[in-house]
């Protein structure tokens, strides 16, 4: 299972390359979560990943 590094600086201070790299990490992590899982932890993890993906995409669109 891969882990996603928590950014040490705000998204606004990061380069587009850093944002795209993290977006790739998030997308890869999303693929590892079982979509039909009934485990509440998997549901929370998937929701967290989707939220982070939306944040990264919003920041990239602003640029």
mmCIF file of the N, C-alpha and C atoms, coordinates in Angstrom:
data_MODEL
# 
_entry.id   MODEL 
# 
loop_
_atom_site.group_PDB 
_atom_site.id 
_atom_site.type_symbol 
_atom_site.label_atom_id 
_atom_site.label_alt_id 
_atom_site.label_comp_id 
_atom_site.label_asym_id 
_atom_site.label_entity_id 
_atom_site.label_seq_id 
_atom_site.pdbx_PDB_ins_code 
_atom_site.Cartn_x 
_atom_site.Cartn_y 
_atom_site.Cartn_z 
_atom_site.occupancy 
_atom_site.B_iso_or_equiv 
_atom_site.pdbx_formal_charge 
_atom_site.auth_seq_id 
_atom_site.auth_comp_id 
_atom_site.auth_asym_id 
_atom_site.auth_atom_id 
_atom_site.pdbx_PDB_model_num 
ATOM 1   N N  . UNK A 1 1  ? 0.850   -1.180 0.000   1.00 0.00 ? 1  UNK A N  1 
ATOM 2   C CA . UNK A 1 1  ? 0.000   0.000  0.000   1.00 0.00 ? 1  UNK A CA 1 
ATOM 3   C C  . UNK A 1 1  ? 0.894   1.241  0.000   1.00 0.00 ? 1  UNK A C  1 
ATOM 4   N N  . UNK A 1 2  ? 0.598   2.163  -0.869  1.00 0.00 ? 2  UNK A N  1 
ATOM 5   C CA . UNK A 1 2  ? 1.418   3.366  -0.947  1.00 0.00 ? 2  UNK A CA 1 
ATOM 6   C C  . UNK A 1 2  ? 0.914   4.408  0.047   1.00 0.00 ? 2  UNK A C  1 
ATOM 7   N N  . UNK A 1 3  ? 1.805   5.275  0.426   1.00 0.00 ? 3  UNK A N  1 
ATOM 8   C CA . UNK A 1 3  ? 1.420   6.359  1.318   1.00 0.00 ? 3  UNK A CA 1 
ATOM 9   C C  . UNK A 1 3  ? 1.578   7.674  0.582   1.00 0.00 ? 3  UNK A C  1 
ATOM 10  N N  . UNK A 1 4  ? 0.773   8.630  0.971   1.00 0.00 ? 4  UNK A N  1 
ATOM 11  C CA . UNK A 1 4  ? 0.829   9.954  0.370   1.00 0.00 ? 4  UNK A CA 1 
ATOM 12  C C  . UNK A 1 4  ? 1.532   10.867 1.353   1.00 0.00 ? 4  UNK A C  1 
ATOM 13  N N  . UNK A 1 5  ? 2.532   11.579 0.859   1.00 0.00 ? 5  UNK A N  1 
ATOM 14  C CA . UNK A 1 5  ? 3.252   12.503 1.724   1.00 0.00 ? 5  UNK A CA 1 
ATOM 15  C C  . UNK A 1 5  ? 2.398   13.738 1.966   1.00 0.00 ? 5  UNK A C  1 
ATOM 16  N N  . UNK A 1 6  ? 2.380   14.183 3.207   1.00 0.00 ? 6  UNK A N  1 
ATOM 17  C CA . UNK A 1 6  ? 1.654   15.394 3.560   1.00 0.00 ? 6  UNK A CA 1 
ATOM 18  C C  . UNK A 1 6  ? 2.524   16.590 3.160   1.00 0.00 ? 6  UNK A C  1 
ATOM 19  N N  . UNK A 1 7  ? 1.993   17.493 2.358   1.00 0.00 ? 7  UNK A N  1 
ATOM 20  C CA . UNK A 1 7  ? 2.811   18.637 1.941   1.00 0.00 ? 7  UNK A CA 1 
ATOM 21  C C  . UNK A 1 7  ? 3.187   19.505 3.139   1.00 0.00 ? 7  UNK A C  1 
ATOM 22  N N  . UNK A 1 8  ? 4.416   19.968 3.151   1.00 0.00 ? 8  UNK A N  1 
ATOM 23  C CA . UNK A 1 8  ? 4.891   20.781 4.259   1.00 0.00 ? 8  UNK A CA 1 
ATOM 24  C C  . UNK A 1 8  ? 4.622   22.270 4.033   1.00 0.00 ? 8  UNK A C  1 
ATOM 25  N N  . UNK A 1 9  ? 4.255   22.642 2.837   1.00 0.00 ? 9  UNK A N  1 
ATOM 26  C CA . UNK A 1 9  ? 3.937   24.043 2.571   1.00 0.00 ? 9  UNK A CA 1 
ATOM 27  C C  . UNK A 1 9  ? 2.574   24.116 1.890   1.00 0.00 ? 9  UNK A C  1 
ATOM 28  N N  . UNK A 1 10 ? 1.901   25.258 1.987   1.00 0.00 ? 10 UNK A N  1 
ATOM 29  C CA . UNK A 1 10 ? 0.566   25.383 1.395   1.00 0.00 ? 10 UNK A CA 1 
ATOM 30  C C  . UNK A 1 10 ? 0.610   25.184 -0.124  1.00 0.00 ? 10 UNK A C  1 
ATOM 31  N N  . UNK A 1 11 ? -0.496  24.730 -0.666  1.00 0.00 ? 11 UNK A N  1 
ATOM 32  C CA . UNK A 1 11 ? -0.575  24.479 -2.106  1.00 0.00 ? 11 UNK A CA 1 
ATOM 33  C C  . UNK A 1 11 ? -0.196  25.713 -2.926  1.00 0.00 ? 11 UNK A C  1 
ATOM 34  N N  . UNK A 1 12 ? -0.563  26.884 -2.465  1.00 0.00 ? 12 UNK A N  1 
ATOM 35  C CA . UNK A 1 12 ? -0.287  28.107 -3.217  1.00 0.00 ? 12 UNK A CA 1 
ATOM 36  C C  . UNK A 1 12 ? 1.211   28.362 -3.364  1.00 0.00 ? 12 UNK A C  1 
ATOM 37  N N  . UNK A 1 13 ? 2.012   27.831 -2.448  1.00 0.00 ? 13 UNK A N  1 
ATOM 38  C CA . UNK A 1 13 ? 3.461   28.034 -2.496  1.00 0.00 ? 13 UNK A CA 1 
ATOM 39  C C  . UNK A 1 13 ? 4.187   26.914 -3.232  1.00 0.00 ? 13 UNK A C  1 
ATOM 40  N N  . UNK A 1 14 ? 3.472   25.934 -3.705  1.00 0.00 ? 14 UNK A N  1 
ATOM 41  C CA . UNK A 1 14 ? 4.096   24.792 -4.372  1.00 0.00 ? 14 UNK A CA 1 
ATOM 42  C C  . UNK A 1 14 ? 4.099   24.997 -5.877  1.00 0.00 ? 14 UNK A C  1 
ATOM 43  N N  . UNK A 1 15 ? 5.037   24.362 -6.542  1.00 0.00 ? 15 UNK A N  1 
ATOM 44  C CA . UNK A 1 15 ? 5.110   24.487 -7.998  1.00 0.00 ? 15 UNK A CA 1 
ATOM 45  C C  . UNK A 1 15 ? 4.060   23.583 -8.644  1.00 0.00 ? 15 UNK A C  1 
ATOM 46  N N  . UNK A 1 16 ? 3.760   23.874 -9.901  1.00 0.00 ? 16 UNK A N  1 
ATOM 47  C CA . UNK A 1 16 ? 2.807   23.050 -10.648 1.00 0.00 ? 16 UNK A CA 1 
ATOM 48  C C  . UNK A 1 16 ? 3.314   21.607 -10.707 1.00 0.00 ? 16 UNK A C  1 
ATOM 49  N N  . UNK A 1 17 ? 4.612   21.436 -10.880 1.00 0.00 ? 17 UNK A N  1 
ATOM 50  C CA . UNK A 1 17 ? 5.189   20.094 -10.937 1.00 0.00 ? 17 UNK A CA 1 
ATOM 51  C C  . UNK A 1 17 ? 4.933   19.325 -9.630  1.00 0.00 ? 17 UNK A C  1 
ATOM 52  N N  . UNK A 1 18 ? 5.082   19.997 -8.490  1.00 0.00 ? 18 UNK A N  1 
ATOM 53  C CA . UNK A 1 18 ? 4.821   19.348 -7.198  1.00 0.00 ? 18 UNK A CA 1 
ATOM 54  C C  . UNK A 1 18 ? 3.349   18.959 -7.073  1.00 0.00 ? 18 UNK A C  1 
ATOM 55  N N  . UNK A 1 19 ? 2.466   19.860 -7.502  1.00 0.00 ? 19 UNK A N  1 
ATOM 56  C CA . UNK A 1 19 ? 1.026   19.575 -7.432  1.00 0.00 ? 19 UNK A CA 1 
ATOM 57  C C  . UNK A 1 19 ? 0.658   18.396 -8.329  1.00 0.00 ? 19 UNK A C  1 
ATOM 58  N N  . UNK A 1 20 ? 1.208   18.374 -9.540  1.00 0.00 ? 20 UNK A N  1 
ATOM 59  C CA . UNK A 1 20 ? 0.919   17.270 -10.457 1.00 0.00 ? 20 UNK A CA 1 
ATOM 60  C C  . UNK A 1 20 ? 1.455   15.951 -9.919  1.00 0.00 ? 20 UNK A C  1 
ATOM 61  N N  . UNK A 1 21 ? 2.628   15.991 -9.290  1.00 0.00 ? 21 UNK A N  1 
ATOM 62  C CA . UNK A 1 21 ? 3.199   14.779 -8.709  1.00 0.00 ? 21 UNK A CA 1 
ATOM 63  C C  . UNK A 1 21 ? 2.286   14.233 -7.618  1.00 0.00 ? 21 UNK A C  1 
ATOM 64  N N  . UNK A 1 22 ? 1.822   15.116 -6.717  1.00 0.00 ? 22 UNK A N  1 
ATOM 65  C CA . UNK A 1 22 ? 0.941   14.653 -5.650  1.00 0.00 ? 22 UNK A CA 1 
ATOM 66  C C  . UNK A 1 22 ? -0.387  14.148 -6.209  1.00 0.00 ? 22 UNK A C  1 
ATOM 67  N N  . UNK A 1 23 ? -0.892  14.811 -7.248  1.00 0.00 ? 23 UNK A N  1 
ATOM 68  C CA . UNK A 1 23 ? -2.133  14.359 -7.872  1.00 0.00 ? 23 UNK A CA 1 
ATOM 69  C C  . UNK A 1 23 ? -1.962  12.931 -8.390  1.00 0.00 ? 23 UNK A C  1 
ATOM 70  N N  . UNK A 1 24 ? -0.828  12.651 -8.985  1.00 0.00 ? 24 UNK A N  1 
ATOM 71  C CA . UNK A 1 24 ? -0.533  11.289 -9.440  1.00 0.00 ? 24 UNK A CA 1 
ATOM 72  C C  . UNK A 1 24 ? -0.511  10.304 -8.291  1.00 0.00 ? 24 UNK A C  1 
ATOM 73  N N  . UNK A 1 25 ? 0.056   10.716 -7.150  1.00 0.00 ? 25 UNK A N  1 
ATOM 74  C CA . UNK A 1 25 ? 0.086   9.850  -5.971  1.00 0.00 ? 25 UNK A CA 1 
ATOM 75  C C  . UNK A 1 25 ? -1.330  9.570  -5.476  1.00 0.00 ? 25 UNK A C  1 
ATOM 76  N N  . UNK A 1 26 ? -2.158  10.601 -5.460  1.00 0.00 ? 26 UNK A N  1 
ATOM 77  C CA . UNK A 1 26 ? -3.542  10.455 -4.999  1.00 0.00 ? 26 UNK A CA 1 
ATOM 78  C C  . UNK A 1 26 ? -4.305  9.501  -5.920  1.00 0.00 ? 26 UNK A C  1 
ATOM 79  N N  . UNK A 1 27 ? -4.145  9.685  -7.221  1.00 0.00 ? 27 UNK A N  1 
ATOM 80  C CA . UNK A 1 27 ? -4.848  8.819  -8.173  1.00 0.00 ? 27 UNK A CA 1 
ATOM 81  C C  . UNK A 1 27 ? -4.394  7.369  -8.027  1.00 0.00 ? 27 UNK A C  1 
ATOM 82  N N  . UNK A 1 28 ? -3.107  7.151  -7.821  1.00 0.00 ? 28 UNK A N  1 
ATOM 83  C CA . UNK A 1 28 ? -2.589  5.794  -7.631  1.00 0.00 ? 28 UNK A CA 1 
ATOM 84  C C  . UNK A 1 28 ? -3.154  5.183  -6.345  1.00 0.00 ? 28 UNK A C  1 
ATOM 85  N N  . UNK A 1 29 ? -3.212  5.961  -5.288  1.00 0.00 ? 29 UNK A N  1 
ATOM 86  C CA . UNK A 1 29 ? -3.747  5.464  -4.022  1.00 0.00 ? 29 UNK A CA 1 
ATOM 87  C C  . UNK A 1 29 ? -5.231  5.133  -4.146  1.00 0.00 ? 29 UNK A C  1 
ATOM 88  N N  . UNK A 1 30 ? -5.962  5.931  -4.921  1.00 0.00 ? 30 UNK A N  1 
ATOM 89  C CA . UNK A 1 30 ? -7.393  5.667  -5.126  1.00 0.00 ? 30 UNK A CA 1 
ATOM 90  C C  . UNK A 1 30 ? -7.614  4.309  -5.792  1.00 0.00 ? 30 UNK A C  1 
ATOM 91  N N  . UNK A 1 31 ? -6.722  3.951  -6.692  1.00 0.00 ? 31 UNK A N  1 
ATOM 92  C CA . UNK A 1 31 ? -6.861  2.665  -7.392  1.00 0.00 ? 31 UNK A CA 1 
ATOM 93  C C  . UNK A 1 31 ? -6.659  1.476  -6.460  1.00 0.00 ? 31 UNK A C  1 
ATOM 94  N N  . UNK A 1 32 ? -5.945  1.684  -5.356  1.00 0.00 ? 32 UNK A N  1 
ATOM 95  C CA . UNK A 1 32 ? -5.674  0.566  -4.451  1.00 0.00 ? 32 UNK A CA 1 
ATOM 96  C C  . UNK A 1 32 ? -6.826  0.304  -3.477  1.00 0.00 ? 32 UNK A C  1 
ATOM 97  N N  . UNK A 1 33 ? -7.742  1.259  -3.324  1.00 0.00 ? 33 UNK A N  1 
ATOM 98  C CA . UNK A 1 33 ? -8.874  1.087  -2.416  1.00 0.00 ? 33 UNK A CA 1 
ATOM 99  C C  . UNK A 1 33 ? -9.952  0.280  -3.135  1.00 0.00 ? 33 UNK A C  1 
ATOM 100 N N  . UNK A 1 34 ? -10.434 -0.754 -2.492  1.00 0.00 ? 34 UNK A N  1 
ATOM 101 C CA . UNK A 1 34 ? -11.466 -1.605 -3.094  1.00 0.00 ? 34 UNK A CA 1 
ATOM 102 C C  . UNK A 1 34 ? -12.780 -0.820 -3.211  1.00 0.00 ? 34 UNK A C  1 
ATOM 103 N N  . UNK A 1 35 ? -13.320 -0.692 -4.418  1.00 0.00 ? 35 UNK A N  1 
ATOM 104 C CA . UNK A 1 35 ? -14.531 0.124  -4.599  1.00 0.00 ? 35 UNK A CA 1 
ATOM 105 C C  . UNK A 1 35 ? -15.787 -0.458 -3.941  1.00 0.00 ? 35 UNK A C  1 
ATOM 106 N N  . UNK A 1 36 ? -15.867 -1.752 -3.803  1.00 0.00 ? 36 UNK A N  1 
ATOM 107 C CA . UNK A 1 36 ? -17.066 -2.376 -3.232  1.00 0.00 ? 36 UNK A CA 1 
ATOM 108 C C  . UNK A 1 36 ? -16.890 -2.748 -1.762  1.00 0.00 ? 36 UNK A C  1 
ATOM 109 N N  . UNK A 1 37 ? -15.852 -2.259 -1.148  1.00 0.00 ? 37 UNK A N  1 
ATOM 110 C CA . UNK A 1 37 ? -15.565 -2.604 0.242   1.00 0.00 ? 37 UNK A CA 1 
ATOM 111 C C  . UNK A 1 37 ? -16.662 -2.078 1.169   1.00 0.00 ? 37 UNK A C  1 
ATOM 112 N N  . UNK A 1 38 ? -16.983 -2.863 2.184   1.00 0.00 ? 38 UNK A N  1 
ATOM 113 C CA . UNK A 1 38 ? -17.966 -2.428 3.183   1.00 0.00 ? 38 UNK A CA 1 
ATOM 114 C C  . UNK A 1 38 ? -17.267 -1.911 4.431   1.00 0.00 ? 38 UNK A C  1 
ATOM 115 N N  . UNK A 1 39 ? -15.951 -1.913 4.414   1.00 0.00 ? 39 UNK A N  1 
ATOM 116 C CA . UNK A 1 39 ? -15.175 -1.437 5.556   1.00 0.00 ? 39 UNK A CA 1 
ATOM 117 C C  . UNK A 1 39 ? -15.284 0.088  5.662   1.00 0.00 ? 39 UNK A C  1 
ATOM 118 N N  . UNK A 1 40 ? -15.741 0.611  6.806   1.00 0.00 ? 40 UNK A N  1 
ATOM 119 C CA . UNK A 1 40 ? -15.869 2.067  6.962   1.00 0.00 ? 40 UNK A CA 1 
ATOM 120 C C  . UNK A 1 40 ? -14.530 2.802  6.772   1.00 0.00 ? 40 UNK A C  1 
ATOM 121 N N  . UNK A 1 41 ? -13.433 2.177  7.138   1.00 0.00 ? 41 UNK A N  1 
ATOM 122 C CA . UNK A 1 41 ? -12.126 2.815  6.974   1.00 0.00 ? 41 UNK A CA 1 
ATOM 123 C C  . UNK A 1 41 ? -11.816 3.036  5.490   1.00 0.00 ? 41 UNK A C  1 
ATOM 124 N N  . UNK A 1 42 ? -12.194 2.083  4.649   1.00 0.00 ? 42 UNK A N  1 
ATOM 125 C CA . UNK A 1 42 ? -11.986 2.246  3.208   1.00 0.00 ? 42 UNK A CA 1 
ATOM 126 C C  . UNK A 1 42 ? -12.839 3.387  2.649   1.00 0.00 ? 42 UNK A C  1 
ATOM 127 N N  . UNK A 1 43 ? -14.064 3.505  3.148   1.00 0.00 ? 43 UNK A N  1 
ATOM 128 C CA . UNK A 1 43 ? -14.944 4.586  2.698   1.00 0.00 ? 43 UNK A CA 1 
ATOM 129 C C  . UNK A 1 43 ? -14.359 5.946  3.080   1.00 0.00 ? 43 UNK A C  1 
ATOM 130 N N  . UNK A 1 44 ? -13.857 6.052  4.321   1.00 0.00 ? 44 UNK A N  1 
ATOM 131 C CA . UNK A 1 44 ? -13.245 7.305  4.766   1.00 0.00 ? 44 UNK A CA 1 
ATOM 132 C C  . UNK A 1 44 ? -11.995 7.617  3.959   1.00 0.00 ? 44 UNK A C  1 
ATOM 133 N N  . UNK A 1 45 ? -11.188 6.601  3.719   1.00 0.00 ? 45 UNK A N  1 
ATOM 134 C CA . UNK A 1 45 ? -9.945  6.805  2.963   1.00 0.00 ? 45 UNK A CA 1 
ATOM 135 C C  . UNK A 1 45 ? -10.264 7.266  1.537   1.00 0.00 ? 45 UNK A C  1 
ATOM 136 N N  . UNK A 1 46 ? -11.249 6.639  0.915   1.00 0.00 ? 46 UNK A N  1 
ATOM 137 C CA . UNK A 1 46 ? -11.622 7.020  -0.445  1.00 0.00 ? 46 UNK A CA 1 
ATOM 138 C C  . UNK A 1 46 ? -12.166 8.454  -0.476  1.00 0.00 ? 46 UNK A C  1 
ATOM 139 N N  . UNK A 1 47 ? -12.963 8.813  0.528   1.00 0.00 ? 47 UNK A N  1 
ATOM 140 C CA . UNK A 1 47 ? -13.507 10.170 0.594   1.00 0.00 ? 47 UNK A CA 1 
ATOM 141 C C  . UNK A 1 47 ? -12.387 11.196 0.793   1.00 0.00 ? 47 UNK A C  1 
ATOM 142 N N  . UNK A 1 48 ? -11.421 10.864 1.629   1.00 0.00 ? 48 UNK A N  1 
ATOM 143 C CA . UNK A 1 48 ? -10.285 11.752 1.864   1.00 0.00 ? 48 UNK A CA 1 
ATOM 144 C C  . UNK A 1 48 ? -9.468  11.934 0.594   1.00 0.00 ? 48 UNK A C  1 
ATOM 145 N N  . UNK A 1 49 ? -9.251  10.850 -0.131  1.00 0.00 ? 49 UNK A N  1 
ATOM 146 C CA . UNK A 1 49 ? -8.494  10.925 -1.383  1.00 0.00 ? 49 UNK A CA 1 
ATOM 147 C C  . UNK A 1 49 ? -9.222  11.770 -2.428  1.00 0.00 ? 49 UNK A C  1 
ATOM 148 N N  . UNK A 1 50 ? -10.546 11.584 -2.517  1.00 0.00 ? 50 UNK A N  1 
ATOM 149 C CA . UNK A 1 50 ? -11.326 12.367 -3.482  1.00 0.00 ? 50 UNK A CA 1 
ATOM 150 C C  . UNK A 1 50 ? -11.288 13.858 -3.135  1.00 0.00 ? 50 UNK A C  1 
ATOM 151 N N  . UNK A 1 51 ? -11.393 14.157 -1.838  1.00 0.00 ? 51 UNK A N  1 
ATOM 152 C CA . UNK A 1 51 ? -11.343 15.558 -1.403  1.00 0.00 ? 51 UNK A CA 1 
ATOM 153 C C  . UNK A 1 51 ? -9.989  16.178 -1.758  1.00 0.00 ? 51 UNK A C  1 
ATOM 154 N N  . UNK A 1 52 ? -8.909  15.455 -1.492  1.00 0.00 ? 52 UNK A N  1 
ATOM 155 C CA . UNK A 1 52 ? -7.574  15.979 -1.797  1.00 0.00 ? 52 UNK A CA 1 
ATOM 156 C C  . UNK A 1 52 ? -7.399  16.157 -3.307  1.00 0.00 ? 52 UNK A C  1 
ATOM 157 N N  . UNK A 1 53 ? -7.948  15.223 -4.071  1.00 0.00 ? 53 UNK A N  1 
ATOM 158 C CA . UNK A 1 53 ? -7.874  15.325 -5.526  1.00 0.00 ? 53 UNK A CA 1 
ATOM 159 C C  . UNK A 1 53 ? -8.582  16.593 -6.010  1.00 0.00 ? 53 UNK A C  1 
ATOM 160 N N  . UNK A 1 54 ? -9.754  16.876 -5.454  1.00 0.00 ? 54 UNK A N  1 
ATOM 161 C CA . UNK A 1 54 ? -10.495 18.092 -5.825  1.00 0.00 ? 54 UNK A CA 1 
ATOM 162 C C  . UNK A 1 54 ? -9.701  19.351 -5.457  1.00 0.00 ? 54 UNK A C  1 
ATOM 163 N N  . UNK A 1 55 ? -9.054  19.346 -4.282  1.00 0.00 ? 55 UNK A N  1 
ATOM 164 C CA . UNK A 1 55 ? -8.254  20.497 -3.859  1.00 0.00 ? 55 UNK A CA 1 
ATOM 165 C C  . UNK A 1 55 ? -7.088  20.729 -4.823  1.00 0.00 ? 55 UNK A C  1 
ATOM 166 N N  . UNK A 1 56 ? -6.404  19.647 -5.192  1.00 0.00 ? 56 UNK A N  1 
ATOM 167 C CA . UNK A 1 56 ? -5.266  19.776 -6.095  1.00 0.00 ? 56 UNK A CA 1 
ATOM 168 C C  . UNK A 1 56 ? -5.711  20.277 -7.468  1.00 0.00 ? 56 UNK A C  1 
ATOM 169 N N  . UNK A 1 57 ? -6.811  19.735 -7.979  1.00 0.00 ? 57 UNK A N  1 
ATOM 170 C CA . UNK A 1 57 ? -7.309  20.175 -9.283  1.00 0.00 ? 57 UNK A CA 1 
ATOM 171 C C  . UNK A 1 57 ? -7.726  21.637 -9.251  1.00 0.00 ? 57 UNK A C  1 
ATOM 172 N N  . UNK A 1 58 ? -8.346  22.067 -8.156  1.00 0.00 ? 58 UNK A N  1 
ATOM 173 C CA . UNK A 1 58 ? -8.757  23.467 -8.040  1.00 0.00 ? 58 UNK A CA 1 
ATOM 174 C C  . UNK A 1 58 ? -7.535  24.383 -8.049  1.00 0.00 ? 58 UNK A C  1 
ATOM 175 N N  . UNK A 1 59 ? -6.483  24.000 -7.330  1.00 0.00 ? 59 UNK A N  1 
ATOM 176 C CA . UNK A 1 59 ? -5.269  24.816 -7.304  1.00 0.00 ? 59 UNK A CA 1 
ATOM 177 C C  . UNK A 1 59 ? -4.612  24.857 -8.689  1.00 0.00 ? 59 UNK A C  1 
ATOM 178 N N  . UNK A 1 60 ? -4.600  23.734 -9.385  1.00 0.00 ? 60 UNK A N  1 
ATOM 179 C CA . UNK A 1 60 ? -4.016  23.715 -10.725 1.00 0.00 ? 60 UNK A CA 1 
ATOM 180 C C  . UNK A 1 60 ? -4.820  24.563 -11.703 1.00 0.00 ? 60 UNK A C  1 
ATOM 181 N N  . UNK A 1 61 ? -6.136  24.584 -11.554 1.00 0.00 ? 61 UNK A N  1 
ATOM 182 C CA . UNK A 1 61 ? -6.972  25.406 -12.434 1.00 0.00 ? 61 UNK A CA 1 
ATOM 183 C C  . UNK A 1 61 ? -6.725  26.895 -12.199 1.00 0.00 ? 61 UNK A C  1 
ATOM 184 N N  . UNK A 1 62 ? -6.427  27.257 -10.956 1.00 0.00 ? 62 UNK A N  1 
ATOM 185 C CA . UNK A 1 62 ? -6.175  28.667 -10.645 1.00 0.00 ? 62 UNK A CA 1 
ATOM 186 C C  . UNK A 1 62 ? -4.930  29.178 -11.353 1.00 0.00 ? 62 UNK A C  1 
ATOM 187 N N  . UNK A 1 63 ? -4.064  28.284 -11.724 1.00 0.00 ? 63 UNK A N  1 
ATOM 188 C CA . UNK A 1 63 ? -2.799  28.712 -12.352 1.00 0.00 ? 63 UNK A CA 1 
ATOM 189 C C  . UNK A 1 63 ? -2.983  28.757 -13.805 1.00 0.00 ? 63 UNK A C  1 
# 
